[in-house]
Amino acid sequence: MTSAVYRAVGVFALGGVSCGLAALAGLAIGWWAVGGGAIGYRAFGGLAAGGYAYAGNGVAYGYHEASGRQKERLFG
């Protein structure tokens, strides 16, 4: 049995773990990040952290704004 991790890096990154200007993945890191875990200036996901974080029913940590079931505004 083998396990594979799908990684993507670039301006537009799509994969299991992505890092880029616009990232879409299970774990996304980028300026615009969308995924189960998202870290970025504008982050959307189940666990979102960034300048503007939106998590729907998840957990959001945002510097400027946070929106989610549990939300925290960082540093302010």
N, CA, C and O of each residue as an XYZ file, in Angstrom:
304
protein
N       0.840     -1.165      0.000
C       0.000      0.000      0.000
C       0.893      1.239      0.000
O       1.806      1.356      0.818
N       0.629      2.138     -0.901
C       1.418      3.359     -0.984
C       0.543      4.556     -0.669
O      -0.675      4.518     -0.847
N       1.165      5.593     -0.210
C       0.438      6.840      0.042
C       1.073      7.929     -0.814
O       2.286      7.958     -1.017
N       0.231      8.809     -1.303
C       0.712      9.893     -2.160
C       0.203     11.221     -1.621
O      -0.934     11.316     -1.160
N       1.032     12.225     -1.679
C       0.639     13.581     -1.323
C       0.729     14.401     -2.595
O       1.784     14.461     -3.227
N      -0.356     15.024     -2.968
C      -0.378     15.838     -4.170
C      -0.077     17.273     -3.780
O      -0.841     17.897     -3.042
N       1.042     17.799     -4.277
C       1.487     19.143     -3.947
C       1.483     20.000     -5.203
O       1.753     19.533     -6.310
N       1.164     21.277     -4.988
C       1.204     22.210     -6.108
C       1.746     23.542     -5.626
O       1.398     24.009     -4.541
N       2.602     24.152     -6.438
C       3.169     25.460     -6.137
C       3.106     26.271     -7.417
O       3.438     25.774     -8.493
N       2.678     27.522     -7.299
C       2.635     28.366     -8.482
C       1.683     29.534     -8.298
O       1.164     29.761     -7.205
N       1.461     30.269     -9.372
C       0.554     31.417     -9.320
C      -0.848     30.916     -9.024
O      -1.497     31.413     -8.104
N      -1.333     29.932     -9.792
C      -2.620     29.287     -9.542
C      -2.318     27.844     -9.173
O      -1.913     27.056    -10.028
N      -2.512     27.490     -7.907
C      -2.130     26.164     -7.438
C      -3.371     25.369     -7.042
O      -4.230     25.866     -6.314
N      -3.458     24.130     -7.526
C      -4.586     23.244     -7.239
C      -4.016     21.888     -6.882
O      -3.323     21.280     -7.698
N      -4.295     21.391     -5.666
C      -3.768     20.099     -5.260
C      -4.082     19.804     -3.806
O      -4.759     20.589     -3.142
N      -3.593     18.680     -3.310
C      -3.815     18.298     -1.917
C      -3.220     19.313     -0.954
O      -3.845     19.677      0.042
N      -2.017     19.763     -1.255
C      -1.345     20.826     -0.501
C      -0.875     21.845     -1.532
O      -0.056     21.524     -2.394
N      -1.388     23.073     -1.450
C      -1.074     24.080     -2.462
C      -0.528     25.344     -1.848
O      -0.947     25.754     -0.765
N       0.409     25.962     -2.541
C       0.976     27.241     -2.131
C       1.111     28.093     -3.382
O       1.798     27.713     -4.330
N       0.449     29.252     -3.380
C       0.530     30.112     -4.548
C      -0.278     31.380     -4.360
O      -0.870     31.594     -3.302
N      -0.305     32.219     -5.383
C      -1.086     33.452     -5.322
C      -2.554     33.121     -5.100
O      -3.194     33.719     -4.235
N      -3.095     32.189     -5.856
C      -4.456     31.684     -5.663
C      -4.338     30.178     -5.454
O      -3.920     29.463     -6.365
N      -4.697     29.684     -4.271
C      -4.506     28.276     -3.938
C      -5.839     27.630     -3.602
O      -6.639     28.206     -2.864
N      -6.084     26.443     -4.133
C      -7.289     25.662     -3.866
C      -6.839     24.256     -3.525
O      -6.287     23.557     -4.375
N      -7.075     23.825     -2.261
C      -6.577     22.524     -1.846
C      -7.133     22.139     -0.491
O      -7.839     22.920      0.147
N      -6.808     20.921     -0.049
C      -7.130     20.509      1.309
C      -6.419     21.407      2.306
O      -7.011     21.815      3.305
N      -5.166     21.718      2.050
C      -4.397     22.698      2.818
C      -3.905     23.735      1.822
O      -3.058     23.444      0.978
N      -4.437     24.940      1.923
C      -4.114     25.986      0.949
C      -3.420     27.150      1.637
O      -3.878     27.628      2.675
N      -2.315     27.604      1.059
C      -1.572     28.749      1.559
C      -1.361     29.694      0.386
O      -0.762     29.311     -0.619
N      -1.845     30.922      0.503
C      -1.678     31.869     -0.586
C      -2.403     33.170     -0.322
O      -3.032     33.335      0.723
N      -2.318     34.108     -1.275
C      -2.996     35.400     -1.134
C      -4.492     35.164     -1.043
O      -5.144     35.674     -0.132
N      -5.052     34.390     -1.985
C      -6.432     33.919     -1.924
C      -6.343     32.423     -1.699
O      -5.878     31.698     -2.577
N      -6.778     31.945     -0.546
C      -6.667     30.528     -0.207
C      -8.052     29.949      0.066
O      -8.822     30.506      0.849
N      -8.360     28.838     -0.579
C      -9.637     28.152     -0.386
C      -9.326     26.692     -0.122
O      -8.650     26.046     -0.923
N      -9.820     26.157      1.010
C      -9.590     24.746      1.298
C     -10.063     24.372      2.682
O     -10.562     25.214      3.428
N      -9.904     23.100      3.026
C     -10.263     22.629      4.359
C      -9.513     23.407      5.421
O     -10.099     23.808      6.426
N      -8.248     23.621      5.214
C      -7.418     24.495      6.040
C      -6.850     25.565      5.136
O      -6.120     25.245      4.197
N      -7.156     26.818      5.384
C      -6.722     27.887      4.491
C      -5.985     28.967      5.270
O      -6.463     29.432      6.305
N      -4.818     29.365      4.767
C      -4.026     30.433      5.371
C      -3.691     31.421      4.262
O      -3.055     31.063      3.271
N      -4.122     32.666      4.435
C      -3.841     33.663      3.407
C      -4.461     34.991      3.756
O      -5.164     35.115      4.759
N      -4.201     35.992      2.924
C      -4.769     37.314      3.188
C      -6.288     37.233      3.144
O      -6.962     37.800      4.004
N      -6.830     36.544      2.166
C      -8.259     36.243      2.106
C      -8.375     34.728      2.132
O      -8.054     34.056      1.152
N      -8.836     34.191      3.264
C      -8.879     32.742      3.464
C     -10.313     32.267      3.629
O     -11.081     32.849      4.395
N     -10.674     31.209      2.908
C     -11.998     30.604      2.982
C     -11.815     29.119      3.234
O     -11.174     28.441      2.430
N     -12.362     28.587      4.331
C     -12.239     27.156      4.583
C     -12.811     26.763      5.920
O     -13.292     27.613      6.670
N     -12.764     25.474      6.229
C     -13.246     24.969      7.512
C     -12.442     25.538      8.667
O     -12.997     25.830      9.726
N     -11.155     25.696      8.476
C     -10.267     26.368      9.427
C      -9.548     27.434      8.620
O      -8.694     27.119      7.791
N      -9.887     28.686      8.857
C      -9.347     29.777      8.049
C      -8.595     30.764      8.930
O      -9.066     31.131     10.006
N      -7.428     31.190      8.468
C      -6.634     32.179      9.192
C      -6.049     33.152      8.190
O      -5.510     32.744      7.161
N      -6.154     34.453      8.490
C      -5.584     35.448      7.595
C      -6.121     36.824      7.884
O      -6.738     37.054      8.925
N      -5.889     37.742      6.964
C      -6.380     39.103      7.118
C      -7.896     39.133      7.176
O      -8.483     39.738      8.073
N      -8.525     38.476      6.214
C      -9.977     38.321      6.172
C     -10.240     36.827      6.124
O      -9.898     36.174      5.138
N     -10.841     36.273      7.167
C     -11.034     34.827      7.264
C     -12.524     34.500      7.311
O     -13.268     35.072      8.108
N     -12.946     33.585      6.461
C     -14.339     33.161      6.395
C     -14.384     31.643      6.494
O     -13.775     30.952      5.678
N     -15.100     31.117      7.485
C     -15.085     29.681      7.724
C     -16.460     29.031      7.708
O     -16.555     27.842      8.012
N     -17.525     29.740      7.372
C     -18.845     29.119      7.366
C     -19.174     28.557      8.738
O     -19.353     29.318      9.689
N     -19.256     27.240      8.857
C     -19.517     26.600     10.148
C     -18.242     26.209     10.881
O     -18.305     25.528     11.905
N     -17.092     26.626     10.375
C     -15.816     26.249     10.972
C     -15.256     27.310     11.893
O     -15.999     28.084     12.497
N     -13.946     27.340     11.993
C     -13.228     28.249     12.888
C     -12.464     29.262     12.044
O     -11.720     28.890     11.135
N     -12.651     30.546     12.349
C     -11.993     31.609     11.589
C     -11.175     32.487     12.522
O     -11.662     32.917     13.568
N      -9.935     32.751     12.142
C      -9.066     33.685     12.843
C      -8.653     34.749     11.838
O      -7.939     34.451     10.881
N      -9.094     35.986     12.043
C      -8.785     37.037     11.081
C      -8.207     38.271     11.743
O      -8.559     38.610     12.872
N      -7.315     38.937     11.027
C      -6.727     40.181     11.528
C      -7.723     41.332     11.370
O      -7.950     42.083     12.318
N      -8.310     41.477     10.200
C      -9.255     42.554      9.944
C     -10.688     42.112     10.207
O     -11.471     42.858     10.795
N     -11.034     40.904      9.774
C     -12.405     40.422      9.885
C     -12.402     38.906      9.952
O     -11.601     38.247      9.289
N     -13.307     38.354     10.761
C     -13.454     36.905     10.870
C     -14.936     36.568     10.838
O     -15.743     37.246     11.473
N     -15.295     35.529     10.104
C     -16.676     35.098     10.018
C     -16.714     33.582     10.076
O     -16.116     32.916      9.231
N     -17.405     33.030     11.055
C     -17.517     31.582     11.206
C     -18.248     31.253     12.489
O     -18.601     32.146     13.259
N     -18.476     29.965     12.721
C     -19.160     29.550     13.941
C     -18.366     30.017     15.162
O     -18.932     30.599     16.087
N     -17.074     29.764     15.163
C     -16.196     30.308     16.192
C     -15.293     31.304     15.486
O     -14.560     30.934     14.568
N     -15.337     32.550     15.900
C     -14.530     33.563     15.216
C     -13.736     34.362     16.226
O     -14.218     34.669     17.316
N     -12.543     34.687     15.859
C     -11.631     35.457     16.707
C     -10.972     36.510     15.835
O     -10.513     36.215     14.732
N     -10.928     37.701     16.317
C     -10.182     38.745     15.613
C      -8.811     38.813     16.262
O      -8.698     39.080     17.458
N      -7.789     38.577     15.493
C      -6.429     38.544     16.020
C      -5.895     39.957     16.214
O      -6.169     40.848     15.410
N      -5.147     40.152     17.262
C      -4.447     41.408     17.539
C      -5.389     42.602     17.569
O      -5.068     43.645     16.998
N      -6.525     42.482     18.208
C      -7.390     43.635     18.277
C      -8.688     43.263     18.762
O      -9.567     44.115     18.891
